[in-house]
Amino acid sequence: MPHWFLIPSIIIATLATIIASQALISGSFTLINEAINLNFWPRVSVKQPTEAKGQIYIPSVNTILWFGCVLMILYFKESGHMEAAYGFSITITMLMTTLLMCYFLLYRLHWNKIYVVAFAIVFGTIELSFFIANVAKIKERWMFLFFELFIFMTMYVWYYARKINNRYTKFEQLGKHSNQLKELSEDDAIPKFATHLIYLTKADKRHEIEEKIIKSIFSKNPKSRCLLVSAS
């Protein structure tokens, strides 16, 4: 690199780092928010810092990112040691994207299996070659995988623990109580303590609700006549 280009290159690299870090932070917030909605992540505080639609801030994720970045710097020490780890993460993302795309084409768009297999072979071969090349470069620098393993295990444990919990929870069909809910809402003889209540349910299906919530709604002293049930 020419000596005169040293200062401009530092400025360009700094700006690129800022842009990449912002993309990482925003992407992490979005992914964790979607994981919460899909029951793959524990329910954590999600804040909306502005009135703009889609603007979210998750303090716990921000802390994890900070802690992870500090650990990565202390572990790798030099940027040259991070090349293989970075390439490994990128190729894993590419492979997962191809796999999900194949699933979408096959089961959602109902493409011919031959076309889907051809798509998987073309992109999979290229991405797998990059993956193997990066794995060969990691050598002793493999400890970073524990951070990714931590994320995976959190999602895995949370998802299947919820399924186990739901096996011991009795659910009711919400539709069969619709007439009773309407009558309760229109009954002026029952005192109203709130205009609206939101009941968060652990049901996997939108038309189901926990039995204990239904019993709470139809108890002797209901909290509201205008009821809103929301799936969580």
C-alpha positions in Angstrom: 0.0 0.0 0.0 1.4 3.4 -0.9 2.5 5.6 2.0 0.3 8.5 1.0 -2.8 6.2 1.2 -2.2 5.3 4.8 -4.4 8.0 6.4 -7.3 7.5 3.9 -7.2 3.8 4.3 -7.5 4.2 8.1 -10.5 6.5 7.7 -12.1 4.1 5.2 -11.5 1.1 7.5 -12.9 3.0 10.5 -16.0 3.9 8.7 -16.5 0.4 7.4 -16.1 -0.9 11.0 -18.7 1.5 12.2 -21.2 0.4 9.5 -20.5 -3.3 10.1 -20.9 -3.0 13.8 -24.2 -1.2 13.4 -25.4 -3.9 11.1 -24.4 -6.5 13.6 -26.2 -4.8 16.5 -29.4 -4.1 14.5 -29.3 -7.7 13.1 -28.9 -9.2 16.5 -31.8 -7.2 18.0 -34.0 -8.3 15.1 -33.0 -12.0 15.3 -33.5 -12.2 19.0 -36.9 -10.4 18.8 -38.0 -13.0 16.2 -36.6 -15.8 18.3 -38.7 -14.6 21.2 -41.8 -14.6 19.0 -41.0 -18.1 17.9 -40.4 -19.3 21.4 -36.7 -20.0 20.8 -35.4 -17.4 23.3 -36.3 -16.5 26.9 -38.6 -13.5 27.2 -36.4 -10.5 27.8 -37.0 -6.7 27.9 -37.6 -5.3 24.4 -37.7 -1.5 24.2 -38.9 0.9 21.5 -36.6 3.9 21.8 -38.5 5.9 19.1 -41.9 6.2 17.5 -40.5 4.8 14.2 -41.9 1.4 13.3 -39.4 -1.4 13.8 -37.0 0.5 16.0 -36.2 -1.9 18.9 -33.5 -2.0 21.6 -32.8 -5.1 23.7 -30.5 -4.3 26.7 -29.6 -7.9 27.5 -28.5 -8.6 23.9 -26.4 -5.4 23.9 -24.7 -6.6 27.0 -24.0 -10.1 25.5 -22.5 -8.5 22.4 -20.3 -6.2 24.5 -19.1 -9.2 26.6 -18.6 -11.4 23.6 -16.6 -8.7 21.8 -14.3 -8.2 24.8 -13.7 -11.9 25.1 -13.0 -12.3 21.4 -10.4 -9.4 21.5 -8.7 -11.0 24.6 -8.7 -14.4 23.0 -7.6 -13.7 19.4 -5.4 -10.6 20.3 -4.6 -10.0 16.6 -6.9 -9.5 13.7 -5.0 -12.0 11.6 -6.1 -14.8 14.0 -9.8 -13.9 13.5 -9.8 -14.5 9.8 -10.6 -18.2 9.9 -13.2 -17.7 12.7 -14.9 -14.9 10.7 -14.9 -17.0 7.5 -16.2 -20.0 9.5 -19.2 -18.0 10.8 -20.0 -16.5 7.4 -19.9 -19.9 5.6 -22.1 -21.4 8.3 -24.6 -18.6 7.7 -24.5 -19.2 3.9 -25.0 -23.0 4.4 -28.0 -22.4 6.7 -29.5 -19.9 4.3 -29.2 -22.3 1.4 -30.8 -25.1 3.5 -33.7 -22.9 4.5 -34.1 -21.7 1.0 -34.4 -25.3 -0.2 -37.0 -26.0 2.4 -39.0 -22.9 1.4 -38.8 -23.8 -2.3 -39.8 -27.4 -1.7 -42.5 -27.1 0.9 -43.9 -23.6 0.4 -43.5 -22.8 -3.3 -43.8 -26.5 -4.1 -41.0 -26.5 -6.7 -40.0 -29.7 -8.5 -37.6 -31.8 -6.4 -35.2 -32.0 -9.2 -34.8 -28.2 -9.4 -34.5 -27.9 -5.6 -31.8 -30.6 -5.6 -29.9 -28.9 -8.4 -30.1 -25.6 -6.5 -28.8 -27.2 -3.4 -25.9 -29.0 -5.2 -24.8 -25.8 -7.0 -24.8 -23.5 -4.0 -24.0 -26.2 -1.5 -20.9 -27.3 -3.3 -19.5 -23.7 -3.4 -20.3 -22.9 0.2 -19.1 -26.3 1.4 -15.7 -25.7 -0.2 -15.4 -22.4 1.5 -16.4 -24.0 4.8 -13.8 -26.8 4.5 -11.1 -24.2 3.6 -11.9 -22.1 6.7 -12.1 -25.1 9.0 -8.6 -26.1 7.9 -7.3 -22.7 8.9 -8.8 -22.6 12.4 -6.2 -25.1 13.9 -5.9 -24.4 17.6 -8.1 -21.3 17.5 -11.4 -23.2 18.0 -12.5 -21.9 21.4 -14.7 -19.3 19.8 -17.1 -22.1 19.0 -18.2 -22.2 22.6 -19.9 -18.8 22.2 -21.9 -20.0 19.2 -22.6 -23.3 21.1 -24.0 -21.2 24.0 -26.4 -19.4 21.7 -27.5 -22.7 20.1 -28.0 -24.5 23.5 -30.0 -21.6 24.9 -32.4 -21.8 21.9 -32.6 -25.6 22.0 -33.2 -25.9 25.7 -35.8 -23.1 25.8 -37.7 -24.5 22.9 -37.9 -28.1 24.1 -38.4 -27.1 27.7 -41.5 -25.2 26.7 -42.8 -28.2 24.8 -42.3 -30.4 27.8 -44.1 -27.8 30.0 -47.0 -27.7 27.6 -47.5 -31.4 27.9 -48.6 -30.9 31.5 -50.7 -27.9 30.8 -54.4 -28.3 29.9 -55.7 -26.2 27.0 -59.2 -25.2 26.0 -60.6 -24.4 22.5 -61.2 -20.7 22.6 -64.0 -20.9 20.0 -66.4 -22.9 22.1 -66.4 -20.2 24.8 -67.1 -17.3 22.3 -70.8 -17.1 23.1 -70.1 -17.0 26.9 -67.4 -14.3 26.4 -69.9 -12.2 24.4 -72.6 -12.6 27.1 -70.1 -11.7 29.8 -69.0 -8.6 27.9 -72.6 -7.4 27.5 -73.7 -8.2 31.0 -74.2 -4.9 32.8 -75.0 -6.6 36.1 -71.3 -7.6 36.6 -69.1 -4.8 37.9 -66.3 -3.8 35.6 -62.9 -3.0 37.1 -61.0 -2.6 33.8 -61.8 -1.7 30.2 -59.5 -4.2 28.6 -57.4 -7.1 29.9 -54.7 -8.9 27.9 -54.2 -12.6 28.8 -50.8 -14.0 27.6 -51.0 -17.7 26.8 -48.4 -20.3 26.3 -50.4 -22.2 23.8 -48.7 -23.1 20.5 -52.0 -22.7 18.6 -53.8 -19.4 18.3 -57.2 -20.9 18.9 -56.2 -22.5 22.2 -55.9 -21.0 25.7 -54.9 -22.4 29.1 -57.8 -23.8 31.1 -56.8 -21.7 34.2 -57.2 -18.5 32.1 -60.8 -19.5 31.1 -61.6 -20.3 34.7 -60.2 -16.9 35.8 -62.3 -15.1 33.2 -65.5 -16.8 34.3 -64.9 -16.5 38.0 -67.4 -14.9 40.4 -65.7 -11.5 40.2 -64.4 -11.0 36.7 -62.0 -8.1 36.1 -63.4 -6.9 32.8 -66.3 -7.4 30.4 -64.2 -6.5 27.4 -61.7 -9.3 27.0 -58.7 -9.6 24.7 -56.7 -12.8 24.5 -53.2 -12.6 23.0 -50.9 -15.5 22.2 -47.4 -15.1 23.6 
